[in-house]
Amino acid sequence: MSNQFIAHVEIPSTNLETSKEFYKKVFDWDLKDFGKGYLLFNTHQGITIGMRKVEKVTSGETTIFHVNVNDIEDTLDKVKTAGGKVFREKTVIPVFGWFALLNDNEGNILGLYQSH
């Protein structure tokens, strides 16, 4: 059986510069130019984050991925400070931990996950 873990996540953005700043402030991702209309962050842990330039972001019509964080409330505060919004507050996942959903500065919905 092949390794079926996620290797790359791609986020659409109408303004790469403001999105780059948002993700730096919230997750400390250092997105770098990687070709025309594309930014890339390599975690050096087997996953990369890409950001592609698009004309329009249609919120809610994309796959949602969840980012592991140590403290959801702290991360949601960073989201608000960086210009994003809380889409769903911290919610318990019985046995596993908690999750929350956010809107980034473009309207993309992302998840946060905090284990017990």
C-alpha positions, 0 to 999 in steps of 0.5 A, a space after each residue: 500500500 502506498 503512503 497516503 498522507 497529505 504531501 501538499 496543500 494549495 490555497 487560492 488567493 487573489 492577493 498573494 502579498 496580503 495572504 503571505 502576510 496573513 499566514 506569516 502572522 497566524 502560523 509563522 509560514 514563510 511563503 516564498 516566490 516559486 514561479 509566476 503567481 505562486 508561493 511555496 512554504 516547505 515545512 521540511 516535515 514531508 508537507 509543503 503549502 502552496 499558494 496560487 494566484 486566482 481571480 476569485 475565491 469562492 468561500 465554502 466550496 473548497 476542501 478544508 484542511 486542519 492545522 495542528 496548533 497548541 492552543 486554539 484560542 491563541 491562534 484564533 486571536 492571531 487570526 483576528 489580529 491578522 485580518 481573518 475571522 472566526 467561522 466556528 469557535 473552539 468545539 470539542 471532538 469527543 475523545 480526540 480534542 478540539 477544532 475550530 474553523 476560520 476564514 482567512 483574509 481571502 475568505 478561505 475556510 481552514 480548520 484548526 485542531 488541538 489534541 487533548 
